[in-house]
């Protein structure tokens, strides 16, 4: 039992040494040479120590978020009445506080949810059915969208006039 604990402690100390080297900019190959172990073990150990640290610190982020929310709510409460009385400076502060609250809670994403541009062109149709084909979505032309069946009730006419 004591031998296993000693090996476990030695492995954990090695992982922290490797993490320190990785943070300092060393490559996994350099770390493997320094520690005298395989490149694969370095990769697994660094992955394990990062997973352990992430798991151990997950609750800390939630605690900090709660503390920040309480601070922002106190500021918002203090500025609210003045903002409702149309004080421009207070309105600006309230909006900034609300933006921060939204950011903390993930209400406003850091990237747009959809990146879509629609171009309107004139379409002349006869009575023959037709199908629109969207070749790709977003910025990735390799991401094909599967075709759908054409609708038999689609007819000709001016789509702008109804």
Residue frames relative to the residue before (quaternion, step in Angstrom):
aa qw qx qy qz dx dy dz
X 1.0000 0.0000 0.0000 0.0000 0.00 0.00 0.00
X 0.6718 0.4868 -0.2957 0.4736 3.61 0.89 -0.94
X 0.6243 0.5407 -0.3350 0.4535 3.59 1.08 -0.74
X 0.6505 0.5122 -0.3084 0.4683 3.58 1.00 -0.88
X 0.6478 0.5128 -0.3172 0.4655 3.58 0.96 -0.85
X 0.6435 0.5231 -0.3121 0.4635 3.58 1.01 -0.82
X 0.6603 0.4915 -0.3058 0.4786 3.59 1.00 -0.81
X 0.6407 0.5264 -0.3171 0.4603 3.57 1.02 -0.82
X 0.6542 0.5017 -0.3035 0.4778 3.58 0.98 -0.86
X 0.6465 0.5153 -0.3175 0.4645 3.60 0.97 -0.85
X 0.6491 0.5078 -0.3170 0.4694 3.60 0.97 -0.82
X 0.6571 0.5057 -0.3116 0.4640 3.58 0.95 -0.84
X 0.6462 0.5054 -0.3194 0.4744 3.60 0.97 -0.80
X 0.6229 0.5271 -0.3323 0.4730 3.60 1.05 -0.80
X 0.6433 0.5251 -0.3240 0.4533 3.63 0.94 -0.87
X 0.6701 0.4836 -0.3066 0.4724 3.60 0.92 -0.83
X 0.6142 0.5248 -0.3505 0.4739 3.61 1.04 -0.68
X 0.6700 0.4977 -0.2968 0.4640 3.57 0.93 -0.93
X 0.6314 0.5228 -0.3321 0.4665 3.58 1.01 -0.78
X 0.6368 0.5203 -0.3285 0.4646 3.60 0.99 -0.80
X 0.6553 0.4973 -0.3116 0.4756 3.59 0.98 -0.81
X 0.6385 0.5234 -0.3195 0.4651 3.59 1.00 -0.84
X 0.6461 0.5105 -0.3130 0.4732 3.59 0.95 -0.87
X 0.6742 0.4931 -0.2858 0.4696 3.58 1.06 -0.76
X 0.6379 -0.5773 0.3104 0.4043 3.60 1.29 -0.06
X 0.4482 0.6898 -0.4630 0.3300 3.60 1.23 0.09
X 0.4401 -0.6626 0.5324 0.2895 3.57 -1.13 0.65
X 0.6388 -0.5227 0.3852 0.4128 3.57 -1.22 0.35
X 0.6155 0.5429 -0.3428 0.4571 3.59 1.08 -0.68
X 0.6505 0.5026 -0.3101 0.4776 3.61 1.00 -0.82
X 0.6409 0.5174 -0.3216 0.4669 3.57 1.00 -0.83
X 0.6375 0.5325 -0.3249 0.4522 3.59 0.95 -0.87
X 0.6584 0.4977 -0.3072 0.4736 3.59 0.95 -0.85
X 0.6553 0.5213 -0.3052 0.4535 3.59 0.94 -0.91
X 0.7533 0.3912 -0.2039 0.4879 3.58 0.90 -0.95
X 0.3871 -0.7375 0.4694 0.2931 3.58 1.24 -0.32
X 0.5658 0.5591 -0.3943 0.4602 3.59 1.05 0.79
X 0.6519 -0.5300 0.3695 0.3970 3.58 -1.28 0.20
X 0.6248 -0.5390 0.4251 0.3721 3.52 -1.29 0.54
X 0.6363 0.5471 -0.3212 0.4389 3.60 1.00 -0.82
X 0.6555 0.5011 -0.3130 0.4704 3.59 0.99 -0.81
X 0.6078 0.5383 -0.3515 0.4660 3.58 1.04 -0.73
X 0.6586 0.5177 -0.3048 0.4531 3.57 0.88 -0.96
X 0.6848 0.4804 -0.2848 0.4681 3.60 0.87 -0.96
X 0.6758 0.5047 -0.3022 0.4440 3.59 0.91 -0.90
X 0.6531 0.4920 -0.3250 0.4751 3.60 0.94 -0.81
X 0.6303 0.5247 -0.3318 0.4662 3.58 0.99 -0.81
X 0.6680 0.5096 -0.3013 0.4508 3.60 0.92 -0.90
X 0.6845 0.4797 -0.3072 0.4548 3.59 0.82 -0.91
X 0.6398 0.5113 -0.3290 0.4700 3.61 1.04 -0.71
X 0.6387 0.5093 -0.3256 0.4761 3.60 1.01 -0.76
X 0.6448 0.5188 -0.3190 0.4619 3.59 0.97 -0.84
X 0.6678 0.4931 -0.3008 0.4693 3.59 0.91 -0.89
X 0.6417 0.5172 -0.3272 0.4623 3.60 0.96 -0.81
X 0.6632 0.5000 -0.3050 0.4659 3.58 0.92 -0.90
X 0.6835 0.4979 -0.2884 0.4492 3.60 0.92 -0.88
X 0.7639 0.3863 -0.1968 0.4781 3.59 1.07 -0.67
X 0.3788 0.7457 -0.4790 0.2665 3.60 1.24 0.03
X 0.6882 0.4927 -0.2886 0.4477 3.61 0.83 -0.89
X 0.5889 0.5930 -0.3698 0.4060 3.59 1.11 -0.60
X 0.6359 0.5259 -0.3340 0.4556 3.58 0.98 -0.79
X 0.6434 0.5180 -0.3224 0.4623 3.58 0.99 -0.80
X 0.6509 0.5148 -0.3163 0.4596 3.59 0.98 -0.82
X 0.6553 0.4992 -0.3080 0.4760 3.57 0.97 -0.85
X 0.6339 0.5348 -0.3274 0.4528 3.59 1.00 -0.81
X 0.6464 0.5087 -0.3157 0.4730 3.60 0.97 -0.85
X 0.6531 0.5097 -0.3148 0.4633 3.59 0.92 -0.87
X 0.6643 0.4942 -0.3050 0.4706 3.59 0.90 -0.89
X 0.6305 0.5328 -0.3375 0.4525 3.59 0.98 -0.79
X 0.6496 0.5094 -0.3214 0.4639 3.60 0.94 -0.82
X 0.6436 0.5160 -0.3224 0.4643 3.58 0.99 -0.79
X 0.6800 0.4812 -0.2890 0.4717 3.58 0.88 -0.93
X 0.6385 0.5210 -0.3339 0.4576 3.60 0.99 -0.76
X 0.6339 0.5189 -0.3338 0.4664 3.61 1.02 -0.74
X 0.6557 0.4940 -0.3087 0.4804 3.59 0.97 -0.82
X 0.6441 0.5272 -0.3178 0.4540 3.57 0.95 -0.88
X 0.6497 0.5183 -0.3146 0.4586 3.58 0.93 -0.88
X 0.6626 0.5178 -0.2988 0.4511 3.57 0.98 -0.88
X 0.7490 0.4070 -0.2119 0.4780 3.63 0.99 -0.80
X 0.5060 0.7174 -0.4000 0.2630 3.59 1.18 -0.54
X 0.6878 0.4948 -0.3015 0.4374 3.61 0.73 -1.01
X 0.6576 0.5037 -0.3037 0.4707 3.56 0.98 -0.85
X 0.6441 0.5113 -0.3209 0.4698 3.59 1.01 -0.76
X 0.6648 0.4980 -0.3017 0.4680 3.59 1.00 -0.78
X 0.6486 0.4778 -0.3083 0.5059 3.57 1.26 -0.37
X 0.5398 -0.6809 0.3490 0.3509 3.58 1.33 0.41
X 0.3110 0.7044 -0.5600 0.3057 3.60 1.05 0.70
X 0.4165 -0.7612 0.4367 0.2374 3.59 -0.37 1.26
X 0.6457 0.5185 -0.3259 0.4560 3.59 0.96 -0.81
X 0.6651 0.4955 -0.2960 0.4739 3.57 1.00 -0.86
X 0.6139 0.5381 -0.3483 0.4608 3.58 1.02 -0.76
X 0.6541 0.5155 -0.3086 0.4595 3.57 0.92 -0.90
X 0.6641 0.4987 -0.3008 0.4689 3.60 0.94 -0.88
X 0.6437 0.5212 -0.3235 0.4576 3.59 0.95 -0.86
X 0.6533 0.5057 -0.3184 0.4647 3.58 0.93 -0.86
X 0.6512 0.5052 -0.3180 0.4685 3.60 0.97 -0.81
X 0.6408 0.5122 -0.3244 0.4710 3.59 0.98 -0.81
X 0.6661 0.4995 -0.3051 0.4623 3.56 0.93 -0.90
X 0.6084 0.5404 -0.3475 0.4659 3.60 1.08 -0.67
X 0.6585 0.4983 -0.3097 0.4713 3.59 0.96 -0.84
X 0.6276 0.5231 -0.3311 0.4720 3.59 1.01 -0.81
X 0.6513 0.5117 -0.3105 0.4665 3.58 0.96 -0.86
X 0.6531 0.5136 -0.3143 0.4591 3.58 0.97 -0.83
X 0.6456 0.5253 -0.3213 0.4517 3.59 0.93 -0.89
X 0.7510 0.3943 -0.2053 0.4883 3.57 0.98 -0.86
X 0.5119 -0.6860 0.4040 0.3227 3.59 1.24 0.13
X 0.3525 0.7495 -0.4929 0.2667 3.58 1.20 0.42
X 0.7432 0.2772 -0.1674 0.5856 3.57 1.06 -0.76
X 0.3156 -0.7722 0.5151 0.1968 3.61 -0.45 1.15
X 0.5364 -0.6300 0.4517 0.3337 3.57 -1.18 0.53
X 0.7404 0.2295 -0.1695 0.6087 3.60 1.30 -0.29
X 0.5823 -0.5588 0.4303 0.4044 3.59 -1.11 0.46
X 0.5201 -0.6457 0.4597 0.3182 3.57 -1.04 0.76
X 0.7914 0.0751 -0.0199 0.6064 3.57 1.01 -0.80
X 0.1498 -0.7564 0.6310 0.0853 3.52 -0.96 0.90
X 0.2171 0.7959 -0.5257 0.2077 3.56 0.06 1.28
X 0.0732 -0.7632 0.6408 0.0393 3.53 -0.95 0.90
X 0.1315 -0.7852 0.6027 0.0543 3.55 -0.86 0.96
X 0.1242 -0.7770 0.6146 0.0555 3.53 -0.83 1.02
X 0.2518 -0.7675 0.5723 0.1415 3.58 -0.83 0.96
X 0.0086 0.7761 -0.6300 0.0246 3.52 -0.88 0.98
X 0.5650 -0.5858 0.4529 0.3640 3.53 -1.22 0.37
X 0.0974 -0.7881 0.6071 0.0289 3.56 -0.89 0.96
X 0.1399 -0.7625 0.6280 0.0681 3.55 -0.80 1.05
X 0.0324 -0.8183 0.5735 -0.0213 3.57 -0.65 1.09
X 0.2485 -0.6981 0.6381 0.2091 3.50 -1.27 0.45
X 0.7420 -0.4161 0.2675 0.4525 3.61 -1.13 -0.25
X 0.5186 0.6401 -0.4289 0.3706 3.62 1.19 -0.16
X 0.5011 -0.6476 0.4708 0.3284 3.61 -0.98 0.74
X 0.0859 -0.7836 0.6129 0.0540 3.57 -1.18 0.52
X 0.2491 -0.7580 0.5883 0.1317 3.54 -1.28 0.39
X 0.3207 -0.6932 0.6072 0.2191 3.55 -1.08 0.78
X 0.1060 -0.7761 0.6176 0.0709 3.57 -1.04 0.72
X 0.1800 -0.7483 0.6318 0.0919 3.56 -0.75 1.10
X 0.3060 -0.8114 0.4731 0.1557 3.53 -0.45 1.20
X 0.7911 -0.1212 0.0693 0.5956 3.59 1.03 -0.63
X 0.3454 -0.7272 0.5597 0.1965 3.52 -1.29 0.42
X 0.8304 0.2155 -0.1543 0.4901 3.55 -1.09 0.70
X 0.7460 -0.4031 0.3076 0.4316 3.51 -1.23 -0.60
X 0.6386 0.5343 -0.3219 0.4506 3.58 1.26 -0.05
X 0.2216 -0.8112 0.5251 0.1305 3.63 -0.13 1.21
X 0.5972 0.5693 -0.3665 0.4301 3.60 1.22 -0.24
X 0.6192 0.5460 -0.3377 0.4521 3.59 1.24 -0.27
X 0.1167 -0.8237 0.5535 0.0390 3.58 0.13 1.28
X 0.2825 -0.7117 0.6174 0.1802 3.50 -1.23 0.64
X 0.4661 -0.7012 0.4565 0.2875 3.57 -0.76 0.99
X 0.5119 -0.6513 0.4718 0.3021 3.55 -1.12 0.76
X 0.2864 -0.7211 0.6007 0.1927 3.53 -1.24 0.53
X 0.6023 -0.5516 0.4194 0.3964 3.53 -1.24 0.32
X 0.4898 -0.6420 0.4915 0.3262 3.57 -1.12 0.63
X 0.4301 -0.6954 0.5188 0.2496 3.54 -1.15 0.66
X 0.4090 -0.7422 0.4697 0.2473 3.61 -0.64 1.06
X 0.6649 0.5169 -0.3213 0.4330 3.63 1.10 -0.53
X 0.4650 0.6660 -0.4577 0.3615 3.58 1.25 -0.03
X 0.0156 -0.8101 0.5858 -0.0191 3.54 -0.74 0.99
X 0.6596 -0.5019 0.3756 0.4148 3.52 -1.28 -0.10
X 0.3720 0.7249 -0.5392 0.2128 3.52 -1.29 0.03
X 0.5682 -0.5750 0.4649 0.3610 3.52 -1.32 0.06
X 0.3159 -0.7876 0.4965 0.1825 3.58 -0.36 1.20
X 0.6287 0.5414 -0.3479 0.4365 3.61 1.14 -0.36
X 0.7152 0.4337 -0.2515 0.4869 3.61 1.12 -0.59
X 0.4534 -0.7037 0.4417 0.3228 3.60 1.24 -0.18
